[in-house]
Amino acid sequence: MIYRPIGNTGMSASLIGLGTEHLDNKPYETVESVINCALEQGINMMDLFMPGTPVRQNIGKALAGRRDKVLIQGHIGSTDINQQYDVSRDLKTIKKYIDNLLLCLNTDYIDFGMLFFIDSEKDFKDVFEGDVLPYALDLKKQGKIRALGASSHHPVIARKVVESGLVDLLMFSINPAFDMAAADTYVLDYMGDDAMNYEKKLDPDRAALYRLCEQRGTAITVMKTLGAGKLISPLHTPFGKPLSVTQCIHYAVTRPAVVSALIGCSTPEQVLEAVGYLNANEEEHDYSALLQEYQGNMKGNCVYCSHCQPCPSVINIADVNKYLDIALLDETNIPPSVASHYRALEHTACECTACGSCEERCPFSVPVMQKMKKAASLFGK
């Protein structure tokens, strides 16, 4: 397993994480088998947004004696009033469900207290200007949560959350289909049965959000990595052909700031399929063919697909471009962490010989040699 540091929290997340929504309404034996398999494969990042007591109890039972092996995202405001999933901003109700979560998991802390479902200006105001945020900060002060996070599906609202400077972790929906949806599109309905209306370009607000998170040191865990399974379905994919699980994961984990792609699994076999990403080759990772039909609108923009490799100078061109894009947000104030990540690369832009082989391979006509010169100039190496 690969582990990535989660901002400045001192914690590190497994590159493949476990979304537990598909364990809801499943017998304990199923929950236990999936969690056992995940832990055996080195998965330590787990999202638990479901508010129901039975699934929480099953997960707590399966983790008995192994609580320290996982990092749990628990959601502040996730409820099931009237036996239906719902969002609450009522402090009394929120406290009830957080207390229940701790009790069901037989633990006295949650690693990440996630401010739940901040998708609109009203959501942001209710949480950040109401009682919810002070309660969450008090939980952190008490040690009942180790770090503060938030979940969102809307890039503009998520940006406000990150700019608040209060969250260490953002749970956000990332996949190629969602990234081609306009910022104000409600992505949970976007891949329904109706005809798609794609922008045919990567939405700039979404791309900017990922770069901002990297710049600010706010880590991202990815939900909807497989688009609720539709991206890998021949019947429901919005593209010319379905993606593989490996391609979906590779797309997600190559976005800036992403530390873990959460995959919802209901069987051990699905866990193993997700973890199989780690042993896949570059050809199996490659998602560039999917995006090539949109080349006209993406021309000149690196999508970090690594189709330009191999580089004769062994430069990881996608990583150089990723750090360069983040640095260009403010050339006069490059975050030390970004500069450090760049300089930690085994081979950097200063080693570029301008041979042009990368530009010949690039599906999106990125001026790679020009970008290498700029990176060398900005980072001084």
C-alpha positions as CSV (number, residue, x, y, z in Angstrom):
1,M,0.0,0.0,0.0
2,I,1.0,3.6,-0.6
3,Y,0.4,6.2,2.1
4,R,0.2,9.9,1.6
5,P,0.5,12.5,4.4
6,I,-2.8,14.3,5.3
7,G,-1.8,18.0,5.3
8,N,-0.2,19.0,8.6
9,T,-2.2,16.5,10.8
10,G,0.6,14.1,11.3
11,M,-1.6,11.3,9.9
12,S,-1.2,9.5,6.6
13,A,-3.9,7.9,4.4
14,S,-3.8,4.8,2.3
15,L,-4.0,5.7,-1.4
16,I,-7.0,3.4,-1.6
17,G,-9.6,4.0,1.0
18,L,-12.9,2.2,1.9
19,G,-16.3,3.8,1.5
20,T,-18.7,1.9,3.7
21,E,-22.0,2.9,2.3
22,H,-22.5,-0.5,0.6
23,L,-22.2,-2.2,4.0
24,D,-25.4,-0.6,5.1
25,N,-28.2,-3.1,5.5
26,K,-25.8,-6.0,5.1
27,P,-25.4,-8.9,7.6
28,Y,-22.5,-8.7,10.1
29,E,-20.6,-11.5,8.3
30,T,-20.4,-9.3,5.2
31,V,-19.3,-6.3,7.0
32,E,-16.6,-8.3,8.9
33,S,-15.3,-9.9,5.7
34,V,-14.9,-6.6,3.8
35,I,-13.2,-4.8,6.7
36,N,-10.9,-7.8,7.4
37,C,-9.9,-7.8,3.7
38,A,-9.4,-4.0,3.7
39,L,-7.1,-4.1,6.7
40,E,-5.2,-7.0,5.4
41,Q,-4.5,-5.0,2.2
42,G,-3.2,-2.1,4.2
43,I,-6.2,0.2,3.8
44,N,-6.5,2.5,6.7
45,M,-8.8,5.3,5.5
46,M,-12.5,4.7,6.1
47,D,-15.5,6.9,5.5
48,L,-18.6,6.3,7.7
49,F,-21.3,8.8,6.8
50,M,-24.2,6.5,7.4
51,P,-26.3,7.5,10.4
52,G,-28.1,4.2,11.0
53,T,-27.2,2.4,14.3
54,P,-27.1,-1.2,12.9
55,V,-24.3,-0.5,10.3
56,R,-22.4,1.6,12.8
57,Q,-22.6,-1.2,15.4
58,N,-21.5,-3.8,12.8
59,I,-18.5,-1.7,11.8
60,G,-17.6,-1.1,15.4
61,K,-17.8,-4.9,16.1
62,A,-15.6,-5.7,13.1
63,L,-13.0,-3.2,14.2
64,A,-12.9,-4.4,17.8
65,G,-9.3,-4.5,19.0
66,R,-8.1,-2.8,15.8
67,R,-9.4,0.8,16.2
68,D,-5.9,2.1,15.9
69,K,-5.5,0.5,12.5
70,V,-8.0,2.9,10.8
71,L,-8.6,6.6,10.3
72,I,-12.3,7.2,10.4
73,Q,-14.2,10.1,8.8
74,G,-17.3,10.6,10.9
75,H,-19.9,13.2,9.7
76,I,-21.2,16.0,11.8
77,G,-24.8,16.5,10.7
78,S,-25.6,13.2,9.1
79,T,-28.9,11.9,10.5
80,D,-31.7,9.5,9.6
81,I,-34.8,11.3,11.0
82,N,-37.9,9.4,10.1
83,Q,-35.7,6.5,9.0
84,Q,-34.4,8.3,6.0
85,Y,-30.9,9.8,5.4
86,D,-31.0,13.5,6.0
87,V,-28.9,16.5,6.9
88,S,-29.5,18.3,10.2
89,R,-28.1,21.6,11.4
90,D,-30.0,21.3,14.7
91,L,-27.3,21.1,17.4
92,K,-29.3,18.8,19.7
93,T,-29.9,16.4,16.9
94,I,-26.3,16.5,15.7
95,K,-24.9,15.8,19.2
96,K,-27.2,12.8,19.5
97,Y,-25.8,11.2,16.3
98,I,-22.2,12.0,17.2
99,D,-22.6,10.4,20.6
100,N,-24.2,7.4,19.0
101,L,-21.3,7.1,16.5
102,L,-18.8,7.0,19.3
103,L,-20.9,4.5,21.3
104,C,-21.5,2.2,18.3
105,L,-17.8,2.2,17.4
106,N,-16.8,1.7,21.0
107,T,-14.3,4.5,20.8
108,D,-13.7,7.8,22.5
109,Y,-12.5,9.7,19.3
110,I,-13.1,10.1,15.6
111,D,-10.1,10.9,13.5
112,F,-11.8,13.4,11.2
113,G,-15.0,15.2,12.2
114,M,-16.5,16.0,8.8
115,L,-18.8,19.0,8.5
116,F,-21.5,17.2,6.5
117,F,-22.8,18.1,3.0
118,I,-21.9,21.7,2.5
119,D,-23.2,22.2,-1.0
120,S,-24.9,25.6,-1.0
121,E,-24.5,29.1,0.4
122,K,-27.1,28.3,2.9
123,D,-25.3,25.2,4.0
124,F,-22.1,27.2,4.4
125,K,-23.8,29.9,6.4
126,D,-25.7,27.5,8.6
127,V,-22.5,25.6,9.5
128,F,-19.9,28.3,9.6
129,E,-22.0,31.1,11.1
130,G,-24.3,29.0,13.2
131,D,-23.9,26.5,16.1
132,V,-22.3,23.7,14.2
133,L,-18.8,25.0,13.7
134,P,-18.3,26.0,17.4
135,Y,-19.5,22.5,18.4
136,A,-17.1,20.8,16.0
137,L,-14.2,22.9,17.3
138,D,-15.1,22.1,20.8
139,L,-15.1,18.4,19.9
140,K,-11.6,18.9,18.6
141,K,-10.5,20.7,21.8
142,Q,-11.9,17.8,23.9
143,G,-10.0,15.3,21.7
144,K,-13.2,13.6,20.5
145,I,-12.1,14.4,17.0
146,R,-8.4,14.7,16.0
147,A,-8.9,17.0,13.0
148,L,-11.7,18.9,11.3
149,G,-12.9,18.1,7.8
150,A,-15.8,18.8,5.5
151,S,-17.7,17.2,2.7
152,S,-19.0,18.9,-0.4
153,H,-20.0,18.3,-4.1
154,H,-19.9,21.9,-5.2
155,P,-16.5,23.4,-6.1
156,V,-17.3,27.0,-5.5
157,I,-18.8,26.3,-2.0
158,A,-15.9,23.9,-1.3
159,R,-13.5,26.6,-2.1
160,K,-15.1,28.8,0.6
161,V,-14.7,26.0,3.0
162,V,-11.0,25.6,2.2
163,E,-10.4,29.4,2.3
164,S,-11.8,29.5,5.8
165,G,-8.6,27.9,6.9
166,L,-10.4,25.7,9.4
167,V,-10.4,22.3,7.8
168,D,-7.5,19.9,7.3
169,L,-9.4,17.6,5.0
170,L,-12.0,18.0,2.2
171,M,-14.1,15.0,1.0
172,F,-15.0,15.9,-2.6
173,S,-16.6,14.1,-5.6
174,I,-13.9,13.5,-8.3
175,N,-14.1,11.6,-11.5
176,P,-13.8,12.5,-15.2
177,A,-17.5,12.9,-15.7
178,F,-18.0,15.2,-12.8
179,D,-15.0,17.2,-13.7
180,M,-16.6,18.0,-17.0
181,A,-19.8,19.3,-15.4
182,A,-20.2,23.0,-14.8
183,A,-19.6,24.2,-11.3
184,D,-23.2,24.8,-10.6
185,T,-24.4,21.4,-11.7
186,Y,-25.7,19.2,-9.0
187,V,-23.5,16.2,-9.7
188,L,-25.5,13.7,-7.7
189,D,-28.2,14.0,-10.4
190,Y,-25.8,14.5,-13.3
191,M,-25.4,10.9,-14.3
192,G,-29.0,10.0,-14.3
193,D,-31.0,8.4,-17.2
194,D,-31.4,11.7,-19.1
195,A,-29.1,12.7,-21.9
196,M,-25.8,14.2,-20.7
197,N,-24.9,17.8,-21.3
198,Y,-21.2,17.8,-20.8
199,E,-19.2,21.0,-21.2
200,K,-16.6,18.9,-23.1
201,K,-13.8,20.4,-21.1
202,L,-12.5,20.1,-17.5
203,D,-14.4,22.6,-15.5
204,P,-12.0,25.3,-14.4
205,D,-13.6,25.8,-11.0
206,R,-13.0,22.1,-10.1
207,A,-9.4,22.2,-11.4
208,A,-8.8,25.4,-9.4
209,L,-10.2,23.8,-6.2
210,Y,-7.8,20.9,-6.4
211,R,-4.9,23.3,-6.9
212,L,-6.0,25.6,-4.1
213,C,-6.2,22.6,-1.7
214,E,-2.6,21.6,-2.6
215,Q,-1.5,25.2,-2.1
216,R,-3.2,25.6,1.2
217,G,-2.2,22.1,2.5
218,T,-5.8,20.9,2.6
219,A,-5.9,17.2,1.8
220,I,-8.7,15.7,-0.3
221,T,-10.3,12.3,0.0
222,V,-12.3,11.3,-3.0
223,M,-15.9,10.2,-3.1
224,K,-17.8,9.0,-6.2
225,T,-14.5,7.7,-7.6
226,L,-16.5,5.3,-9.8
227,G,-19.5,7.6,-10.3
228,A,-21.7,5.3,-8.3
229,G,-20.6,2.5,-10.5
230,K,-21.9,4.1,-13.7
231,L,-18.4,5.0,-15.1
232,I,-17.5,1.3,-15.2
233,S,-20.9,0.1,-16.5
234,P,-21.2,-0.6,-20.3
235,L,-24.9,0.3,-20.0
236,H,-24.6,3.5,-18.0
237,T,-21.3,5.1,-18.8
238,P,-21.7,8.6,-20.2
239,F,-18.6,8.1,-22.4
240,G,-18.0,6.1,-25.5
241,K,-17.0,3.1,-23.4
242,P,-16.7,2.3,-19.7
243,L,-13.6,3.0,-17.7
244,S,-12.0,0.4,-15.6
245,V,-11.8,0.6,-11.8
246,T,-8.0,1.2,-12.2
247,Q,-8.5,4.1,-14.7
248,C,-11.1,5.8,-12.3
249,I,-8.7,5.5,-9.4
250,H,-5.7,6.7,-11.4
251,Y,-7.7,9.8,-12.5
252,A,-8.7,10.6,-8.9
253,V,-5.3,10.1,-7.3
254,T,-3.5,12.2,-9.9
255,R,-5.4,15.3,-9.0
256,P,-3.6,17.8,-6.8
257,A,-4.1,17.4,-3.1
258,V,-5.7,14.0,-3.3
259,V,-4.5,11.6,-0.6
260,S,-7.0,8.7,-0.9
261,A,-9.6,7.5,-3.4
262,L,-12.5,6.0,-1.4
263,I,-14.1,2.9,-3.1
264,G,-17.4,1.6,-1.9
265,C,-17.2,-2.2,-1.5
266,S,-19.7,-4.8,-0.5
267,T,-17.4,-7.9,-1.0
268,P,-13.8,-8.8,-0.4
269,E,-13.4,-9.3,-4.1
270,Q,-14.3,-5.7,-4.7
271,V,-11.7,-4.6,-2.2
272,L,-9.1,-6.7,-4.0
273,E,-10.1,-5.3,-7.4
274,A,-9.6,-1.7,-6.0
275,V,-6.2,-2.5,-4.4
276,G,-5.2,-4.2,-7.7
277,Y,-4.6,-0.6,-8.9
278,L,-1.3,-0.7,-7.1
279,N,0.0,-3.5,-9.3
280,A,-1.4,-2.2,-12.6
281,N,1.0,-1.0,-15.3
282,E,1.0,2.4,-17.0
283,E,-1.1,1.2,-19.9
284,E,-3.8,0.0,-17.5
285,H,-3.7,3.3,-15.6
286,D,-4.0,5.4,-18.8
287,Y,-7.3,7.3,-19.1
288,S,-6.1,9.8,-21.8
289,A,-8.0,8.1,-24.6
290,L,-11.2,8.8,-22.8
291,L,-10.5,12.5,-22.8
292,Q,-9.1,12.8,-26.4
293,E,-12.5,13.4,-27.9
294,Y,-12.4,16.7,-26.0
295,Q,-9.0,17.6,-27.2
296,G,-10.1,20.9,-28.8
297,N,-11.2,22.3,-25.5
298,M,-8.3,20.9,-23.5
299,K,-5.6,21.8,-25.9
300,G,-2.5,23.0,-24.0
301,N,-3.7,21.9,-20.6
302,C,-2.0,19.1,-18.8
303,V,-4.4,16.6,-17.3
304,Y,-1.6,14.7,-15.5
305,C,-2.3,11.5,-17.5
306,S,1.4,10.7,-18.0
307,H,0.8,9.7,-21.7
308,C,3.9,11.8,-22.4
309,Q,6.1,9.2,-20.6
310,P,8.7,7.7,-20.8
311,C,11.0,10.7,-20.6
312,P,14.6,10.0,-21.7
313,S,15.8,12.1,-18.7
314,V,13.4,10.1,-16.4
315,I,11.5,13.2,-15.4
316,N,8.1,12.6,-14.0
317,I,6.5,15.2,-16.3
318,A,3.0,15.0,-14.8
319,D,4.3,15.7,-11.3
320,V,6.4,18.6,-12.5
321,N,3.4,20.1,-14.3
322,K,1.2,19.5,-11.3
323,Y,3.5,21.4,-8.9
324,L,4.0,24.1,-11.6
325,D,0.3,24.7,-12.0
326,I,0.0,25.1,-8.2
327,A,2.9,27.5,-8.1
328,L,1.4,29.6,-10.8
329,L,-1.5,30.4,-8.6
330,D,0.8,32.9,-6.9
331,E,4.4,33.0,-8.3
332,T,5.5,35.4,-5.6
333,N,4.4,33.2,-2.7
334,I,5.0,29.5,-3.6
335,P,4.0,27.4,-0.6
336,P,7.1,25.8,1.0
337,S,5.3,22.4,0.9
338,V,4.9,22.6,-2.8
339,A,8.5,23.7,-3.4
340,S,9.6,20.9,-1.1
341,H,7.5,18.3,-3.0
342,Y,9.0,19.5,-6.3
343,R,12.5,19.4,-5.1
344,A,12.0,15.9,-3.6
345,L,11.4,14.6,-7.1
346,E,14.3,12.3,-8.2
347,H,14.6,14.2,-11.5
348,T,13.4,17.8,-12.0
349,A,12.8,20.2,-14.8
350,C,16.3,21.4,-15.0
351,E,17.3,18.0,-16.4
352,C,15.0,18.5,-19.5
353,T,17.0,18.3,-22.7
354,A,14.2,19.6,-24.8
355,C,14.2,16.5,-27.0
356,G,10.5,16.9,-27.7
357,S,9.5,13.3,-27.3
358,C,6.9,14.2,-24.6
359,E,5.2,16.7,-26.9
360,E,5.0,14.1,-29.7
361,R,3.1,11.8,-27.4
362,C,0.9,14.3,-25.6
363,P,-2.8,13.9,-26.6
364,F,-3.5,17.5,-25.6
365,S,-0.7,19.5,-27.3
366,V,0.8,20.7,-24.0
367,P,3.9,22.8,-24.5
368,V,5.9,20.6,-22.2
369,M,9.3,22.0,-23.0
370,Q,8.1,25.5,-22.3
371,K,6.6,24.3,-19.0
372,M,9.9,22.6,-18.0
373,K,11.7,25.9,-18.5
374,K,9.2,27.8,-16.4
375,A,9.3,25.2,-13.6
376,A,13.1,25.3,-13.6
377,S,13.0,29.1,-13.4
378,L,10.4,29.2,-10.6
379,F,11.7,26.4,-8.4
380,G,15.4,27.2,-9.1
381,K,16.3,23.6,-9.9
